[in-house]
Amino acid sequence: MTDEARDHEHSSDLPGFLGAIDSLISRLESFGLAASVLLMAANTIANVIGRFVFQESLFFSEELNRILIILITFAGIGYAARHGRHIRMSAIYDALPTTLRKIFMVAIAVISSLCMLALCYFSIRYIGKVASSGRVLPALQIPVYWIYLWVPVGFAVTGIQYALTAIKNLMEKDIYLSTKVLEGYDDTEVEL
């Protein structure tokens, strides 16, 4: 991928400060997801080699993969929101006229944003309870609550993405599923 294509992937159509936030989040998400998947693959391969070649598993492998799965899951929800890839139930929505679809898309984005931010709040409260328990991971000896720190971050980023989608839909004439993705179907998709 060329530098120009990479920059375009992380660029934002939003103006000023909102565009800067959107671009920064995009870069962090992409790096975090790529690094986590590669680290999980390397960890799993090293553990398999250790188990079958040296008859000794890596003592921390399962815990590290558990941490990475949580990170990938909750960084991934923000990434999916950015690229308009969340599941949509659109049978009724698709049958509506453009003006109503626009109103619905703004409402859906606002409600989704509020739900994600509420889940962020509740996950922070949960982490506080886990932290007060004093539990640590047996192999890595790190506090259990550290592995859950990605949960509120993922919910917050997703909430911000949906809020930015609502703003984008209020600013533009077209209907957007995310700040970058116009509503519609790809040539490979078939509308039933």
C-alpha positions as CSV (number, residue, x, y, z in Angstrom):
1,M,0.0,0.0,0.0
2,T,1.4,3.4,-1.0
3,D,1.8,6.2,1.5
4,E,-0.9,8.2,-0.3
5,A,-3.4,5.3,0.0
6,R,-2.5,4.8,3.6
7,D,-3.1,8.5,4.3
8,H,-6.4,8.4,2.5
9,E,-7.5,5.4,4.6
10,H,-7.0,7.4,7.8
11,S,-8.2,10.8,6.5
12,S,-11.5,12.2,7.6
13,D,-14.0,14.2,5.7
14,L,-15.1,15.9,8.9
15,P,-14.0,19.5,9.3
16,G,-11.4,20.8,11.8
17,F,-11.1,19.3,15.3
18,L,-13.7,16.5,14.6
19,G,-11.7,15.4,11.5
20,A,-8.5,15.4,13.6
21,I,-10.1,13.2,16.2
22,D,-11.6,10.9,13.6
23,S,-8.2,10.5,11.9
24,L,-6.3,9.9,15.1
25,I,-8.8,7.2,16.2
26,S,-8.5,5.5,12.8
27,R,-4.8,5.3,13.0
28,L,-4.8,4.0,16.6
29,E,-7.5,1.4,15.8
30,S,-5.6,0.1,12.8
31,F,-2.3,-0.1,14.6
32,G,-3.8,-1.7,17.7
33,L,-5.8,-4.3,15.7
34,A,-2.9,-5.3,13.4
35,A,-0.4,-5.5,16.2
36,S,-2.7,-7.6,18.4
37,V,-3.6,-10.1,15.7
38,L,0.1,-10.5,14.8
39,L,1.1,-10.8,18.4
40,M,-1.7,-13.4,19.0
41,A,-0.5,-15.4,15.9
42,A,3.1,-15.3,17.1
43,N,2.2,-16.3,20.6
44,T,0.1,-19.2,19.4
45,I,2.7,-20.4,17.0
46,A,5.5,-20.2,19.6
47,N,3.3,-22.1,22.1
48,V,2.6,-24.9,19.5
49,I,6.3,-25.1,18.7
50,G,7.2,-25.2,22.4
51,R,4.6,-27.9,23.1
52,F,5.4,-30.2,20.2
53,V,9.1,-29.6,19.7
54,F,10.3,-29.0,23.3
55,Q,7.4,-30.7,25.2
56,E,7.0,-27.5,27.1
57,S,4.2,-24.9,26.7
58,L,4.6,-21.2,27.3
59,F,3.2,-20.7,30.7
60,F,1.6,-17.4,29.9
61,S,0.3,-18.1,26.4
62,E,-3.4,-18.6,27.3
63,E,-3.5,-15.5,29.4
64,L,-1.8,-13.4,26.8
65,N,-4.3,-14.6,24.1
66,R,-7.2,-13.8,26.5
67,I,-5.9,-10.3,26.8
68,L,-5.5,-9.9,23.1
69,I,-9.0,-11.3,22.3
70,I,-10.5,-8.7,24.6
71,L,-8.5,-6.0,22.9
72,I,-9.3,-7.2,19.4
73,T,-13.0,-7.5,20.2
74,F,-13.4,-4.0,21.7
75,A,-11.1,-2.2,19.3
76,G,-12.9,-4.1,16.6
77,I,-16.4,-2.7,17.4
78,G,-15.1,0.8,16.9
79,Y,-13.4,-0.3,13.7
80,A,-16.6,-1.9,12.4
81,A,-18.6,1.3,13.3
82,R,-16.0,3.4,11.4
83,H,-16.4,1.3,8.3
84,G,-20.2,0.8,8.5
85,R,-19.8,-2.9,9.0
86,H,-22.2,-3.6,11.9
87,I,-25.2,-5.8,11.2
88,R,-28.2,-3.9,10.0
89,M,-31.8,-5.1,9.9
90,S,-32.9,-3.0,7.0
91,A,-36.0,-4.5,5.4
92,I,-38.3,-1.7,6.6
93,Y,-35.6,0.9,6.5
94,D,-34.8,0.3,2.8
95,A,-38.5,0.6,1.9
96,L,-38.7,4.1,3.4
97,P,-38.4,7.3,1.3
98,T,-35.0,9.1,1.4
99,T,-36.1,11.8,3.9
100,L,-37.3,9.3,6.5
101,R,-34.2,7.1,6.0
102,K,-32.1,10.1,6.7
103,I,-34.0,10.9,9.9
104,F,-33.8,7.2,10.9
105,M,-30.1,7.1,10.3
106,V,-29.5,10.1,12.5
107,A,-31.7,8.6,15.2
108,I,-30.0,5.2,14.9
109,A,-26.5,6.8,15.2
110,V,-27.5,9.0,18.2
111,I,-29.2,6.1,20.0
112,S,-26.2,3.8,19.3
113,S,-23.8,6.4,20.5
114,L,-25.7,6.9,23.7
115,C,-25.9,3.1,24.3
116,M,-22.2,2.7,23.7
117,L,-21.3,5.6,26.1
118,A,-23.7,4.1,28.7
119,L,-21.9,0.7,28.3
120,C,-18.6,2.6,28.7
121,Y,-19.8,4.0,32.0
122,F,-21.1,0.6,33.3
123,S,-17.9,-1.1,32.2
124,I,-15.8,1.5,34.1
125,R,-17.9,0.7,37.2
126,Y,-17.4,-3.0,36.7
127,I,-13.6,-2.5,36.4
128,G,-13.7,-0.6,39.7
129,K,-15.3,-3.6,41.4
130,V,-12.8,-6.0,39.8
131,A,-9.9,-3.8,40.9
132,S,-11.1,-3.7,44.4
133,S,-11.2,-7.6,44.5
134,G,-7.4,-7.6,44.2
135,R,-7.4,-10.6,41.8
136,V,-4.3,-11.2,39.6
137,L,-3.7,-13.5,36.6
138,P,-2.0,-16.7,37.8
139,A,0.8,-16.8,35.2
140,L,1.5,-13.2,34.4
141,Q,0.8,-11.9,37.9
142,I,-0.9,-8.7,36.6
143,P,-4.1,-7.4,38.1
144,V,-7.2,-8.9,36.3
145,Y,-8.8,-5.4,35.9
146,W,-6.0,-4.4,33.6
147,I,-7.2,-6.8,30.9
148,Y,-10.6,-5.2,31.0
149,L,-9.4,-1.6,30.5
150,W,-9.9,-2.1,26.7
151,V,-13.6,-2.6,27.2
152,P,-14.5,1.0,28.1
153,V,-12.0,2.3,25.6
154,G,-13.7,0.3,22.8
155,F,-17.2,1.4,23.9
156,A,-16.1,5.0,24.1
157,V,-14.5,4.9,20.6
158,T,-17.6,3.3,19.2
159,G,-19.8,5.9,20.9
160,I,-17.7,8.6,19.4
161,Q,-17.8,7.0,15.9
162,Y,-21.6,6.8,16.0
163,A,-21.8,10.4,17.2
164,L,-19.5,11.5,14.4
165,T,-21.8,9.5,12.0
166,A,-24.8,11.5,13.3
167,I,-23.0,14.8,12.8
168,K,-21.9,13.7,9.3
169,N,-25.5,12.9,8.4
170,L,-26.7,16.3,9.7
171,M,-24.0,18.1,7.7
172,E,-24.3,16.3,4.4
173,K,-27.1,15.8,1.9
174,D,-26.4,12.0,1.4
175,I,-27.0,9.3,3.9
176,Y,-23.9,7.9,5.6
177,L,-23.6,4.5,7.5
178,S,-20.4,5.9,9.0
179,T,-18.3,9.0,8.5
180,K,-16.8,7.4,5.3
181,V,-19.4,4.9,4.1
182,L,-22.4,6.0,2.0
183,E,-25.6,4.1,2.4
184,G,-26.2,1.6,-0.4
185,Y,-25.3,-1.8,-1.7
186,D,-22.0,-3.0,-3.3
187,D,-22.3,-4.5,-6.8
188,T,-21.7,-7.9,-5.2
189,E,-24.7,-7.5,-2.8
190,V,-28.2,-8.2,-3.9
191,E,-31.2,-6.5,-2.5
192,L,-34.1,-8.9,-1.9
